[in-house]
Amino acid sequence: MPAGSEDIGRAANVAALSCFQPVERSDPPVWSITLWPHRSLGAKGFRNVMWLAGAGLMIPVLPLFFTPAGWALLPFAGGVLILLWLAFRANYRHARLEEHVNLWPDLIAVERYELNGEVKRWQANPYWMRSRLLEEGGPVANYLTLIGSEREIELGAFLSPEERVRLQADIEAAIRGLECRQTPNA
C-alpha cells in the first residue's frame, strides 16, 4: 500500500461527512476562486458535431435507402446518434460540478456543489490549515488536499495535474499574504 493511502481514503470518507453550515459574512473574502471541470465544446460546437455525425452516418444509408439493406442500417445509425447525444448530455451534466474556495483572515471555506445538488462544506482557520500535493499515489496525478479542523478534503480532482499544482501555489500565496497583513511593521 503506498504511503499516505490511508489518509486518502480517510479524506474521501471525511469529506462525505462534512456538515458545516454555510458561511454568512458581511465582509468580502480577501481571496476567492471558483473551480469547475473544463469543457471545450460549447452548445454551438455540440450542435455542429451532432449534424456532422448525422450526415456521416447517413452516407452509407442514403445509397441504399430504398432497399431492405438501407432500412436495416437506419435503426443502427439512429441508435449511434442517440448514444452520442446521451454521452454528450452526461458530459454536460458533469460540468455542473463546482468548488468555491473563499479566504478571509480568520477562515478558509470550501463549498463543493455535487451533480445531485448536494452541497458539501468545509471550513478551517487558515493559520492552521495546510495543503498537501501527492505527486504519485493518489487517485489522480498531483492529488491536492487541504487539511484543517481535523479533516482532510480533496480539492480540484477534476482539474489537470498542472492546474492543481498552480492552485496549491495560489492558495499558499494567498495565505502567506494574510500572514504578511497580520504581521505589524517593526
C-alpha positions as CSV (number, residue, x, y, z in Angstrom):
1,M,0.0,0.0,0.0
2,P,1.6,3.4,-1.0
3,A,2.5,5.8,1.7
4,G,-0.3,8.2,2.5
5,S,-3.0,6.0,1.0
6,E,-4.8,5.6,4.4
7,D,-5.0,9.4,4.5
8,I,-6.5,9.5,1.0
9,G,-9.2,7.0,1.9
10,R,-9.9,8.9,5.1
11,A,-10.1,12.2,3.2
12,A,-12.8,10.8,1.0
13,N,-14.8,9.5,3.9
14,V,-14.4,12.7,6.0
15,A,-15.3,14.9,3.1
16,A,-18.5,13.0,2.6
17,L,-19.4,13.6,6.2
18,S,-18.8,17.3,6.3
19,C,-21.7,19.1,8.0
20,F,-20.5,22.7,8.2
21,Q,-23.1,25.5,7.9
22,P,-22.9,28.0,5.0
23,V,-20.6,30.9,5.7
24,E,-22.6,34.1,6.1
25,R,-20.3,37.1,6.5
26,S,-20.7,40.7,5.7
27,D,-17.0,41.3,4.8
28,P,-15.9,40.1,1.4
29,P,-13.2,37.4,1.2
30,V,-9.7,38.6,0.6
31,W,-9.2,35.8,-1.9
32,S,-11.8,33.7,-3.8
33,I,-11.8,31.2,-6.6
34,T,-14.5,29.0,-8.3
35,L,-13.3,25.8,-9.8
36,W,-15.2,23.7,-12.4
37,P,-14.3,21.0,-15.0
38,H,-13.1,22.2,-18.3
39,R,-15.5,21.7,-21.2
40,S,-14.0,22.6,-24.6
41,L,-17.2,22.0,-26.6
42,G,-19.9,24.7,-26.3
43,A,-23.5,24.5,-27.4
44,K,-22.8,25.6,-30.9
45,G,-19.9,23.0,-31.3
46,F,-22.2,20.3,-29.9
47,R,-24.8,21.1,-32.5
48,N,-22.2,21.1,-35.2
49,V,-20.8,17.7,-34.1
50,M,-24.3,16.2,-34.0
51,W,-25.1,17.4,-37.5
52,L,-21.7,16.2,-38.8
53,A,-22.2,12.8,-37.1
54,G,-25.7,12.5,-38.5
55,A,-24.5,13.4,-42.0
56,G,-21.6,11.0,-41.7
57,L,-23.9,8.2,-40.6
58,M,-26.3,8.8,-43.5
59,I,-23.5,8.4,-46.1
60,P,-23.7,4.6,-46.1
61,V,-27.5,4.6,-45.7
62,L,-28.6,7.0,-48.4
63,P,-27.5,5.0,-51.5
64,L,-29.4,2.0,-50.0
65,F,-32.3,4.0,-48.6
66,F,-35.0,2.4,-50.8
67,T,-33.7,-1.1,-50.4
68,P,-34.2,-3.5,-47.5
69,A,-30.5,-3.2,-46.5
70,G,-30.9,0.6,-46.2
71,W,-33.9,0.2,-43.9
72,A,-31.8,-2.4,-41.9
73,L,-29.0,0.1,-41.4
74,L,-31.3,3.0,-40.5
75,P,-32.0,1.9,-36.9
76,F,-28.3,1.3,-36.2
77,A,-27.4,4.8,-37.5
78,G,-30.2,6.3,-35.4
79,G,-29.0,4.3,-32.3
80,V,-25.5,5.6,-32.7
81,L,-26.8,9.2,-32.9
82,I,-28.9,8.6,-29.7
83,L,-25.9,7.1,-27.9
84,L,-23.7,10.0,-28.9
85,W,-26.3,12.5,-27.7
86,L,-26.7,10.7,-24.4
87,A,-22.9,10.7,-23.9
88,F,-22.7,14.4,-24.5
89,R,-25.6,15.0,-22.2
90,A,-23.9,13.1,-19.4
91,N,-20.7,15.0,-20.1
92,Y,-22.5,18.4,-19.8
93,R,-24.2,17.2,-16.6
94,H,-20.7,16.7,-15.1
95,A,-19.9,20.3,-15.9
96,R,-22.3,21.4,-13.2
97,L,-19.8,20.3,-10.6
98,E,-18.3,23.3,-8.9
99,E,-16.0,24.1,-5.9
100,H,-15.9,27.5,-4.3
101,V,-12.9,28.5,-2.2
102,N,-13.1,31.6,-0.1
103,L,-10.4,33.0,2.2
104,W,-10.8,35.5,5.0
105,P,-8.1,36.5,7.5
106,D,-9.6,34.1,10.1
107,L,-11.4,31.5,7.9
108,I,-10.9,29.4,4.7
109,A,-14.2,27.9,3.4
110,V,-14.7,25.4,0.7
111,E,-18.1,24.6,-0.8
112,R,-18.5,21.7,-3.3
113,Y,-21.7,21.5,-5.4
114,E,-22.2,17.9,-6.4
115,L,-24.0,16.7,-9.5
116,N,-27.0,15.6,-7.5
117,G,-27.4,19.1,-6.0
118,E,-25.9,18.2,-2.6
119,V,-23.5,20.8,-1.1
120,K,-20.5,19.7,0.9
121,R,-18.8,22.3,3.1
122,W,-15.5,22.5,4.9
123,Q,-14.0,25.3,7.0
124,A,-10.8,25.8,8.8
125,N,-8.6,28.5,10.3
126,P,-6.1,29.4,7.5
127,Y,-3.3,29.8,10.1
128,W,-3.6,26.1,11.0
129,M,-4.6,24.8,7.5
130,R,-2.1,23.1,5.3
131,S,-2.2,21.8,1.8
132,R,-0.7,18.6,0.5
133,L,0.1,17.7,-3.0
134,L,0.7,14.0,-3.7
135,E,2.6,13.7,-6.9
136,E,2.1,9.9,-7.0
137,G,-0.1,7.5,-5.1
138,G,-3.3,9.5,-5.1
139,P,-6.4,8.8,-7.2
140,V,-5.1,11.3,-9.7
141,A,-1.7,12.8,-10.5
142,N,-0.8,15.7,-8.3
143,Y,-3.7,15.0,-5.9
144,L,-4.4,18.1,-3.9
145,T,-5.9,18.0,-0.4
146,L,-6.5,20.6,2.3
147,I,-6.0,19.7,5.9
148,G,-7.6,21.5,8.8
149,S,-10.2,21.3,11.6
150,E,-9.3,17.7,12.0
151,R,-10.4,16.9,8.4
152,E,-8.8,16.4,5.1
153,I,-10.6,17.2,1.8
154,E,-9.7,16.8,-1.8
155,L,-9.7,19.9,-3.9
156,G,-9.9,20.2,-7.7
157,A,-9.7,16.5,-8.5
158,F,-11.3,17.3,-11.9
159,L,-8.5,19.8,-12.8
160,S,-5.4,18.8,-14.8
161,P,-2.3,17.9,-12.8
162,E,-0.7,21.2,-13.8
163,E,-3.8,23.2,-12.7
164,R,-3.7,21.5,-9.3
165,V,-0.1,22.5,-8.8
166,R,-0.9,26.1,-9.7
167,L,-4.0,26.0,-7.4
168,Q,-1.9,24.9,-4.5
169,A,0.6,27.6,-5.1
170,D,-2.2,30.2,-5.4
171,I,-3.8,29.1,-2.1
172,E,-0.5,29.1,-0.3
173,A,0.4,32.6,-1.7
174,A,-2.9,33.9,-0.6
175,I,-2.4,32.6,2.9
176,R,1.1,34.0,3.1
177,G,-0.4,37.3,2.1
178,L,-2.7,37.1,5.1
179,E,0.3,36.4,7.4
180,C,2.1,39.5,6.0
181,R,-1.0,41.6,6.6
182,Q,-1.2,40.4,10.2
183,T,2.5,41.0,11.0
184,P,2.9,44.5,12.5
185,N,5.6,46.7,10.9
186,A,8.7,46.9,13.0
